[in-house]
Amino acid sequence: MAIPDEKIEEVRTAVDLVEVAEDYVQLKQSGSRYMGLCPFHNEDTPSFSVDPDQNLYYCFGCQNGGDAFKFVQEIEGVGFLESVRMLADRYGVPLPEEETDPDAANEREAVLHALRFAARFFYRQLTQSDRGRPALDYLRRRGFTPQTIKQFGLGYAPDEWDALLTVAEEEQIDRETLEKAGLIIERNDGSGYYDRYRGRIIFPIFSHIGKVLAFAGRILDPDDERDQPKYINSPETEVYHKKEVLYGLHQAKQAIRKTDEVLLVEGYTDVISLSQAGVGNVVASSGTALTEQQIGTLDRYAKRAVMLYDADEAGERAALRGMERVLEAGLGAYAVELPAGNDPDEYVQEHGGDAFSDYVQEHRQDLPSFAYQRARRNGVLETPEDRVEVQREIIESVARIPDPNLRREYVAHTSEVTGVPDSDLFRMLEEEREQMERRAQRQRKREQKRQQRQAEEGASPSGEQAAPPDRNGASPPPPNSTTGKTASGPALLPEERVLFRLMLENGRRMVSLVLGHMALDEFSEGAPRDFARAFAEMYEDGTVRPQQILNGEHGEALQQLGASVMMDEHEASEHWAQKEDISVPHLNDRPYEAARSAMKFLKMDRVDEAIEAVRERMYQASQQGADEEVQRLQQKMMSLQELRKGIKRGEFLED
């Protein structure tokens, strides 16, 4: 069964779109709205706008827009129902237990529900069951408070073969879904399934908006004689891709925004201990080297990344590579080595959060300093050839920084660290940038050839799968695309924007005024005319509900057009008044007078188009010597001129 409309409206009312969007975009207040770099296309100047009063978003660059449900659908690549569930979970709006019916949800939604169910099961086993007492005692000995355990959703998997499987099936979650979620494993002999996690402390892995995506299970007794790994992690699934996820980001994102800085550690308990000690801006890379996808996620929240690494060769290599990737993404990058034998968890447990923060601030190194010190420690600065090679490696990393001003700063600092004149280093930088450009050109050519081959074979160049259907069954564009209608957006005239906004804001009476004096074919062909037609159909049905358009009930194209209109501060242009000597009141002051003025200009636009067409035909007829046709067209021109004068006087409003 579907989610009832009244529940959808309850979720819609509870949502703060600014808060939701800030999970993906750094927003700054600009007047009554918030602006930021669009998450749906690459841009350097903020064109993404969120209106907290309307709970709408719109990008003036790629024309992507809509409400909170549409935003989550686009950014997460989920269907309408899942977007409702995600926001309901976030804002504590209870929904009917329709999720347990596998026919009511697509595969992704079913997997997410199974993971959410498992997280709650593990948490209850830890906090409310005698079976979880040893695990709870262990966590308390580690210093974790009940508030921290709840904040990170820690749990316990009973040391039984099918504890989760049994209760999940009682809740009508089928085995196929549990297997796809990575929660159970098929027996080798094919006789059934068993739980993946048994006798382990459970660390749920959340998405940045709080959806359970996966789990890590830690053995309770490290001295257990059984041959088993310390950690068992979820496999890759439809919803969990390790290279895209950062452990603890859901809990840390507000602190990261506040400090503009993120600390990157290795372990789950490092994140939890630091957070509990008041160092909230910390995440872990889920057991992988820092990836481009993870850095792209961090770029939404932070300006700087500080890597805390193990004091060994592998840790140093990982820190250096991480800094290179962070710098390449345009963020600041630093590394910190803790005292020998200490990891972040141990250090903060012994010294406290303030001492930890002071240590990180005092001992951070940027890439030139870190790389040169590492080379000296490893004994690779003994010969001139070695020194030049280290200098070149540092400059190769600096060359990847996108901001030329920041590159210059790093070259100057590299000169200070290495003692090499900056002129020599700048020459190295220019050579490396030229090589990078040549490599990029070769890569672009290879990509063009690949896409050409795929096009000839009838394959999709992107290789991406289509996103789930939207609420009306239509297939939306893939996430982060700039489509959703024509790439350039609907060709709206300024007068049409004014009229559409007035109808959206003022409802039935305004629709009656506008469409009572405007024919549908006076609106621009395509989406604008469809927009006007939707209002006309609602008026004829006797129920004018503009919110239906903004909610997407009349299709995605009209929803985005509606968001565009509502997010555009385009008042009736003062230039109109100067050009035509027509009063142009502001929308909010006198909306009906503003509508009459906009209708005048739209009608005059159409008459002007007709006059221009007649003028062109007159020219062609005169060139052909068709005197009678010229005379007929002259009469038509005079009629159009009279019509234009009547429109300007507002005679059409007297009918």
VEXROFI-302815 format. One line per field, with one value per residue (C-alpha): residue number from 1; residue in one letter; x, z, y. Coordinates in steps of 0.25 Angstrom, whole numbers. Layout:
N
k: (NUM/...) .
r: (A/...) .
x: (X/...) .
z: (Z/...) .
y: (Y/...) .
# end
This chain:
655
k: (1/2/3/4/5/6/7/8/9/10/11/12/13/14/15/16/17/18/19/20/21/22/23/24/25/26/27/28/29/30/31/32/33/34/35/36/37/38/39/40/41/42/43/44/45/46/47/48/49/50/51/52/53/54/55/56/57/58/59/60/61/62/63/64/65/66/67/68/69/70/71/72/73/74/75/76/77/78/79/80/81/82/83/84/85/86/87/88/89/90/91/92/93/94/95/96/97/98/99/100/101/102/103/104/105/106/107/108/109/110/111/112/113/114/115/116/117/118/119/120/121/122/123/124/125/126/127/128/129/130/131/132/133/134/135/136/137/138/139/140/141/142/143/144/145/146/147/148/149/150/151/152/153/154/155/156/157/158/159/160/161/162/163/164/165/166/167/168/169/170/171/172/173/174/175/176/177/178/179/180/181/182/183/184/185/186/187/188/189/190/191/192/193/194/195/196/197/198/199/200/201/202/203/204/205/206/207/208/209/210/211/212/213/214/215/216/217/218/219/220/221/222/223/224/225/226/227/228/229/230/231/232/233/234/235/236/237/238/239/240/241/242/243/244/245/246/247/248/249/250/251/252/253/254/255/256/257/258/259/260/261/262/263/264/265/266/267/268/269/270/271/272/273/274/275/276/277/278/279/280/281/282/283/284/285/286/287/288/289/290/291/292/293/294/295/296/297/298/299/300/301/302/303/304/305/306/307/308/309/310/311/312/313/314/315/316/317/318/319/320/321/322/323/324/325/326/327/328/329/330/331/332/333/334/335/336/337/338/339/340/341/342/343/344/345/346/347/348/349/350/351/352/353/354/355/356/357/358/359/360/361/362/363/364/365/366/367/368/369/370/371/372/373/374/375/376/377/378/379/380/381/382/383/384/385/386/387/388/389/390/391/392/393/394/395/396/397/398/399/400/401/402/403/404/405/406/407/408/409/410/411/412/413/414/415/416/417/418/419/420/421/422/423/424/425/426/427/428/429/430/431/432/433/434/435/436/437/438/439/440/441/442/443/444/445/446/447/448/449/450/451/452/453/454/455/456/457/458/459/460/461/462/463/464/465/466/467/468/469/470/471/472/473/474/475/476/477/478/479/480/481/482/483/484/485/486/487/488/489/490/491/492/493/494/495/496/497/498/499/500/501/502/503/504/505/506/507/508/509/510/511/512/513/514/515/516/517/518/519/520/521/522/523/524/525/526/527/528/529/530/531/532/533/534/535/536/537/538/539/540/541/542/543/544/545/546/547/548/549/550/551/552/553/554/555/556/557/558/559/560/561/562/563/564/565/566/567/568/569/570/571/572/573/574/575/576/577/578/579/580/581/582/583/584/585/586/587/588/589/590/591/592/593/594/595/596/597/598/599/600/601/602/603/604/605/606/607/608/609/610/611/612/613/614/615/616/617/618/619/620/621/622/623/624/625/626/627/628/629/630/631/632/633/634/635/636/637/638/639/640/641/642/643/644/645/646/647/648/649/650/651/652/653/654/655) .
r: (M/A/I/P/D/E/K/I/E/E/V/R/T/A/V/D/L/V/E/V/A/E/D/Y/V/Q/L/K/Q/S/G/S/R/Y/M/G/L/C/P/F/H/N/E/D/T/P/S/F/S/V/D/P/D/Q/N/L/Y/Y/C/F/G/C/Q/N/G/G/D/A/F/K/F/V/Q/E/I/E/G/V/G/F/L/E/S/V/R/M/L/A/D/R/Y/G/V/P/L/P/E/E/E/T/D/P/D/A/A/N/E/R/E/A/V/L/H/A/L/R/F/A/A/R/F/F/Y/R/Q/L/T/Q/S/D/R/G/R/P/A/L/D/Y/L/R/R/R/G/F/T/P/Q/T/I/K/Q/F/G/L/G/Y/A/P/D/E/W/D/A/L/L/T/V/A/E/E/E/Q/I/D/R/E/T/L/E/K/A/G/L/I/I/E/R/N/D/G/S/G/Y/Y/D/R/Y/R/G/R/I/I/F/P/I/F/S/H/I/G/K/V/L/A/F/A/G/R/I/L/D/P/D/D/E/R/D/Q/P/K/Y/I/N/S/P/E/T/E/V/Y/H/K/K/E/V/L/Y/G/L/H/Q/A/K/Q/A/I/R/K/T/D/E/V/L/L/V/E/G/Y/T/D/V/I/S/L/S/Q/A/G/V/G/N/V/V/A/S/S/G/T/A/L/T/E/Q/Q/I/G/T/L/D/R/Y/A/K/R/A/V/M/L/Y/D/A/D/E/A/G/E/R/A/A/L/R/G/M/E/R/V/L/E/A/G/L/G/A/Y/A/V/E/L/P/A/G/N/D/P/D/E/Y/V/Q/E/H/G/G/D/A/F/S/D/Y/V/Q/E/H/R/Q/D/L/P/S/F/A/Y/Q/R/A/R/R/N/G/V/L/E/T/P/E/D/R/V/E/V/Q/R/E/I/I/E/S/V/A/R/I/P/D/P/N/L/R/R/E/Y/V/A/H/T/S/E/V/T/G/V/P/D/S/D/L/F/R/M/L/E/E/E/R/E/Q/M/E/R/R/A/Q/R/Q/R/K/R/E/Q/K/R/Q/Q/R/Q/A/E/E/G/A/S/P/S/G/E/Q/A/A/P/P/D/R/N/G/A/S/P/P/P/P/N/S/T/T/G/K/T/A/S/G/P/A/L/L/P/E/E/R/V/L/F/R/L/M/L/E/N/G/R/R/M/V/S/L/V/L/G/H/M/A/L/D/E/F/S/E/G/A/P/R/D/F/A/R/A/F/A/E/M/Y/E/D/G/T/V/R/P/Q/Q/I/L/N/G/E/H/G/E/A/L/Q/Q/L/G/A/S/V/M/M/D/E/H/E/A/S/E/H/W/A/Q/K/E/D/I/S/V/P/H/L/N/D/R/P/Y/E/A/A/R/S/A/M/K/F/L/K/M/D/R/V/D/E/A/I/E/A/V/R/E/R/M/Y/Q/A/S/Q/Q/G/A/D/E/E/V/Q/R/L/Q/Q/K/M/M/S/L/Q/E/L/R/K/G/I/K/R/G/E/F/L/E/D) .
x: (0/4/8/-5/-6/-8/5/12/7/11/25/26/21/32/44/53/59/71/75/73/81/92/96/101/103/110/99/101/89/86/74/62/69/81/91/102/109/99/101/95/105/119/120/129/119/107/94/87/76/68/55/52/38/34/42/47/60/65/78/78/90/84/69/68/57/46/42/49/45/50/63/65/61/71/82/81/76/63/49/38/34/48/50/38/43/57/51/41/52/60/49/42/29/24/19/10/17/15/30/29/21/31/22/20/35/46/58/66/56/54/69/69/57/64/77/69/62/75/81/69/70/85/83/72/81/92/84/72/76/84/91/97/102/116/117/111/121/132/128/126/140/145/138/126/114/100/98/110/105/91/97/105/95/104/99/102/99/96/105/95/94/81/76/74/69/58/53/54/45/35/34/32/46/50/63/66/65/74/84/85/86/99/92/92/100/96/101/111/102/91/82/79/85/92/95/107/109/110/116/121/119/112/116/105/110/101/100/102/87/86/81/87/96/104/111/124/125/136/140/137/149/162/168/157/164/155/161/154/157/156/146/135/130/118/120/117/102/93/92/107/119/131/139/127/124/131/129/123/120/105/109/121/115/110/124/131/123/125/141/142/151/150/160/162/165/166/157/142/146/155/143/134/145/148/134/130/142/137/145/133/138/144/142/148/150/143/156/160/170/164/156/152/137/140/147/136/126/135/136/122/125/140/151/162/165/175/180/184/193/200/215/220/223/209/203/212/209/194/195/203/194/182/188/190/176/170/179/175/160/163/163/174/182/190/196/198/207/203/213/219/210/197/185/174/165/177/182/169/165/178/179/165/159/165/179/177/172/184/193/187/188/202/208/200/209/205/210/223/228/222/228/242/243/238/249/260/255/256/270/267/273/287/291/287/279/271/268/264/255/248/247/240/231/226/224/216/207/206/203/190/184/173/175/187/188/189/199/208/207/211/223/228/226/234/245/246/246/256/265/263/260/246/249/255/242/233/240/238/223/221/227/218/206/209/210/197/190/196/192/178/177/180/170/159/162/162/148/143/147/141/127/127/129/118/109/111/108/96/101/99/112/110/108/99/86/73/68/55/42/37/23/16/23/32/47/55/69/81/85/94/90/86/74/60/55/63/77/75/62/48/48/40/37/38/24/20/29/21/8/11/17/4/-5/4/3/-11/-19/-33/-36/-23/-25/-39/-33/-21/-27/-40/-33/-21/-23/-14/-7/-2/7/21/20/25/26/20/8/6/8/-4/-12/-10/-16/-28/-31/-31/-40/-50/-50/-53/-41/-29/-18/-5/3/0/9/20/19/21/7/6/20/34/35/24/30/43/37/29/41/48/37/36/51/53/52/48/38/32/43/44/50/35/30/41/39/24/19/11/10/17/14/22/16/14/9/-3/-3/-15/-10/3/-4/-11/2/9/-3/-2/13/11/-1/8/19/10/5/19/23/11/15/29/24/15/26/35/24/22/36/36/23/29/42/33/24/12/5/-9/-2/6/-7/-14/-3/-2/-17/-13/-2/-11/-21/-9/-4/-18/-19/-6/-11/-24/-16/-7/-20/-25/-37/-36/-38/-52/-58) .
z: (0/-3/8/10/5/19/23/11/15/29/25/15/27/36/26/27/12/16/27/17/6/15/16/2/-1/7/8/11/14/4/7/10/3/4/-8/-11/-22/-29/-25/-39/-48/-47/-45/-39/-36/-27/-34/-25/-17/-6/-1/13/13/1/4/-11/-17/-31/-39/-48/-56/-59/-56/-46/-36/-28/-13/-2/-8/-22/-16/-9/-21/-30/-20/-15/-28/-21/-24/-18/-7/-2/-2/7/16/17/21/30/37/39/44/53/45/47/35/33/33/18/16/21/9/-2/-13/-8/-10/-20/-17/-12/-3/2/5/12/21/24/29/37/44/46/53/62/66/69/77/85/87/93/102/106/105/115/103/101/115/112/100/108/119/109/103/117/121/108/113/104/110/108/100/91/89/85/76/68/68/74/75/78/69/78/77/70/55/52/62/53/42/51/55/41/35/46/41/27/22/12/11/-2/3/15/6/-3/9/13/26/24/16/9/14/6/4/0/11/17/22/34/40/35/49/61/75/71/75/63/57/48/36/32/20/22/24/34/26/30/19/25/37/43/54/64/71/86/92/84/91/86/81/69/56/52/48/57/48/39/29/20/6/-6/-8/-16/-5/0/-8/2/-6/-5/10/21/35/45/35/39/53/49/38/47/54/41/36/48/48/32/36/36/43/36/45/42/52/57/71/68/62/74/85/79/77/91/96/89/76/67/53/51/41/36/22/25/24/10/5/4/-10/-19/-16/-1/-4/-13/-1/9/-1/2/17/19/14/20/23/34/33/45/41/47/49/39/24/20/28/23/8/11/17/6/-5/3/3/-12/-15/-5/-11/-25/-21/-16/-1/9/13/25/33/47/54/68/78/76/80/81/73/74/83/92/92/95/106/113/111/107/96/98/99/86/78/83/79/65/63/67/60/46/34/20/8/5/19/21/8/11/25/21/10/21/31/20/16/1/2/2/-13/-23/-31/-19/-15/-29/-30/-16/-21/-34/-27/-18/-30/-37/-25/-25/-40/-37/-29/-37/-32/-38/-26/-17/-26/-25/-9/-9/-18/-9/3/-4/-7/8/12/1/0/-15/-22/-25/-40/-42/-35/-44/-56/-51/-49/-63/-69/-60/-64/-79/-77/-69/-81/-91/-83/-81/-96/-99/-89/-95/-109/-103/-96/-109/-117/-106/-106/-121/-121/-111/-119/-131/-124/-118/-103/-93/-93/-78/-75/-64/-60/-60/-47/-41/-47/-40/-33/-46/-52/-61/-61/-56/-61/-54/-41/-42/-57/-62/-69/-65/-76/-88/-84/-86/-78/-83/-91/-82/-84/-72/-73/-73/-60/-53/-57/-53/-40/-37/-40/-31/-20/-21/-26/-32/-33/-40/-49/-53/-56/-64/-72/-74/-82/-88/-98/-96/-110/-105/-95/-101/-107/-99/-84/-82/-90/-82/-69/-73/-78/-64/-57/-68/-65/-50/-51/-60/-50/-39/-30/-33/-24/-29/-18/-27/-38/-28/-22/-35/-37/-51/-55/-53/-64/-58/-44/-48/-56/-44/-35/-45/-45/-29/-27/-37/-32/-45/-42/-54/-60/-58/-72/-77/-70/-77/-90/-91/-80/-73/-58/-52/-38/-30/-28/-13/-13/-23/-29/-38/-44/-46/-53/-62/-66/-69/-78/-86/-88/-92/-102/-108/-109/-118/-126/-128/-133/-143/-148/-150/-158/-167/-169/-174/-183/-189/-192/-199/-207/-211/-216/-225/-230/-224/-222/-217/-207/-202/-200/-193/-183/-181/-177/-167/-162/-159/-152/-143/-139/-135/-127/-120/-116/-110/-102/-97/-93/-86/-94/-93/-78/-80/-88) .
y: (0/14/25/33/47/53/46/52/66/64/61/72/82/76/78/89/89/99/88/77/84/88/73/74/89/100/111/125/134/145/153/144/133/124/122/112/104/95/80/76/82/88/103/114/124/121/119/109/116/111/119/115/121/114/101/101/101/105/106/118/111/97/100/88/92/87/83/75/62/65/70/56/49/56/56/42/35/29/29/38/28/26/41/42/31/37/51/44/37/50/58/47/46/32/25/13/0/-1/-4/-18/-21/-25/-22/-7/-4/-5/-13/-2/3/-12/-13/0/-4/-17/-10/0/-12/-19/-6/-5/-20/-19/-7/-13/-26/-17/-8/-16/-31/-40/-45/-32/-29/-34/-25/-13/-15/-15/-2/5/0/7/20/21/27/23/36/33/18/24/35/25/14/4/-10/-25/-37/-49/-61/-69/-74/-68/-58/-47/-56/-61/-48/-42/-53/-51/-36/-41/-37/-48/-55/-50/-36/-39/-45/-33/-25/-33/-37/-52/-62/-75/-88/-95/-107/-98/-103/-89/-76/-71/-58/-50/-44/-53/-50/-36/-21/-15/-1/4/12/23/32/46/48/37/25/12/7/-4/-10/-13/-24/-25/-37/-35/-43/-41/-53/-62/-75/-76/-73/-60/-46/-35/-28/-33/-22/-22/-25/-16/-15/-7/4/3/6/7/17/27/26/33/27/37/48/48/52/61/70/81/82/81/93/101/99/98/87/71/62/48/36/21/14/14/16/27/35/31/35/48/52/48/57/69/68/66/69/55/44/31/26/12/4/10/20/33/33/44/41/43/56/61/58/66/78/81/83/87/96/88/73/68/54/47/35/23/26/15/15/11/22/32/28/28/42/48/42/47/61/61/57/67/78/74/76/90/88/91/78/75/63/61/50/46/42/28/17/26/25/36/28/25/39/46/36/39/54/59/66/80/74/67/79/87/76/75/90/91/79/80/80/84/75/82/81/67/61/68/63/49/49/53/43/32/36/40/54/50/52/64/54/50/64/69/57/60/74/70/60/72/81/70/70/85/85/78/90/96/111/118/127/115/109/121/121/106/108/120/111/99/109/112/97/92/104/104/118/119/123/109/103/111/106/92/95/101/88/79/87/86/71/70/77/68/56/62/64/50/45/54/48/34/37/43/31/22/30/29/14/13/22/13/1/7/7/19/27/29/15/19/12/19/25/19/24/37/38/38/26/34/32/44/47/41/48/60/62/76/71/70/78/84/87/102/102/107/120/128/143/152/155/140/139/150/144/130/134/142/130/121/131/136/124/123/138/141/130/135/149/144/133/140/150/142/131/119/121/135/128/123/109/97/97/111/108/94/102/111/99/92/105/105/90/92/104/96/85/95/92/102/96/103/94/82/88/91/77/70/65/71/65/68/79/88/85/91/102/106/105/114/124/124/126/137/151/156/167/174/181/196/197/193/206/214/208/208/218/207/207/194/192/182/168/168/182/181/167/169/182/175/164/174/181/168/163/176/174/159/163/174/164/155/167/171/158/158/172/167/155/164/174/163/158/172/173/160/163/177/170/161/173/167/181/175/167/179/187/175/174/189/188/177/185/196/187/181/195/199/186/189/203/197/187/198/205/193/191/176/177/184/172) .
# end
